[in-house]
């Protein structure tokens, strides 16, 4: 199935799934591919079932688009639904993934995945601040860093640890914490685990753990460390 997106007059982008693995003993894997003329660009990797997934595209007034992926019924428990917020970068003539969310059929879709607009839900502000306080308190803890950055090596890990220390220094007082929570829900970060109410509620419970265990839960639940230490640059809305 191919869905066509027109991010601006005269520019058409075709979005479609491509299977990249066909071994009978392994889950089928694939990518979301964008095609513009002869140019092709892989945007997101997926685990696919044997059936045909449902693909949806919702153009937004600001030139962006919401891409939805729902797995076939035989997709398996690891085959989750996805929502991607896409933007077209005029400088590079490429599609950018602005925000991404994935979840099972029982999980509520976040509000931004319907509207394309971001904000920290008022009900989630308190839990977000609790999570941010815990991250700041654990930033110098060796066990926390070992757990949070265990997948990184050498210079990449050193850069991430330095970035975390620099980021948490700005979380001074209620104003700084509130600003960081707003930033996590803004265009600055692709990851949404630190702005989604459901994910924040779980991470707030995990904040009662010691720093090492909390670091592991952050990495597992939040898709970190990137979302904590790095603010992703993205094309501005029109």
Number of C-alpha atoms within 10 A of each C-alpha: 11 13 14 16 21 15 22 13 6 6 12 14 22 15 24 16 23 16 14 14 13 12 9 7 6 8 17 17 17 19 18 17 19 23 17 16 10 5 10 14 15 16 15 15 15 20 18 27 20 14 11 15 18 12 18 16 18 15 17 16 11 13 15 24 23 24 22 19 19 19 23 17 13 13 19 14 10 12 21 19 20 20 23 23 26 24 24 24 15 11 7 8 11 16 22 18 18 25 24 19 20 18 15 15 13 6 10 10 18 20 15 19 19 13 13 21 13 19 15 21 16 8 10 19 17 17 22 28 21 18 25 24 19 21 22 19 12 19 23 14 14 12 18 21 21 16 19 28 21 14 11 14 9 7 9 11 18 13 13 20 20 12 16 22 15 13 17 21 11 14 19 12 9 11 11 16 23 18 14 21 24 20 18 24 24 20 20 18 22 23 24 23 22 31 25 22 22 15 17 24 18 15 24 20 13 20 21 13 13 13 24 18 16 25 29 21 20 26 19 12 16 19 15 20 23 19 21 24 18 17 18 13 11 17 16 12 12 8
